[in-house]
């Protein structure tokens, strides 16, 4: 391959890697997002009968 084809191929690989990395970061951000509204969690202790709200 000549220099021009090599450079074009390298830039294509870098562009694909950047796009894949961007999608990965967006997906991870949505999975690890803290809920905007509070979530009520209730736990019951069977031995002591204590409830957590």
Secondary structure, DSSP 8 states (H G I E B T S, - for coil): --HHHHHHHHHHHHHHHHHHHHHHHHHHHHHT---SS-----EE-TTT--EE-
